[in-house]
Amino acid sequence: MWNIGLVAPEDEPLLGIARFWVEGRDPLKPGECRSVRLLPLTFEHWRHLREGDVITMHEMRPRVGTALITEIISPVAAIS
């Protein structure tokens, strides 16, 4: 679950869900940095994000990681 900057009617963050995988062969260990790919399940909620934005990963309430967006590929471009 990712805090992508949207807010629910209750003034709580509206978390976005995305498939997540780490680039490379070795598993990502706590505290390490690595390129990852996200595949949002509801892309329309993520459209406002731009390269350079930072989003946070959550497991329930605590933050467990951050991501700097370095590239965005639209679903339409990915299919072509």
Buried (B, 14 or more C-beta within 10 A) or exposed (E): BBBBBEEEEEEEBEBBBBEBEEEEEEEBEEEEEEEBEBEBEEEEBBEEBEEEBEBBBBEEEEEEBEBEBEEEEEEEEEEE
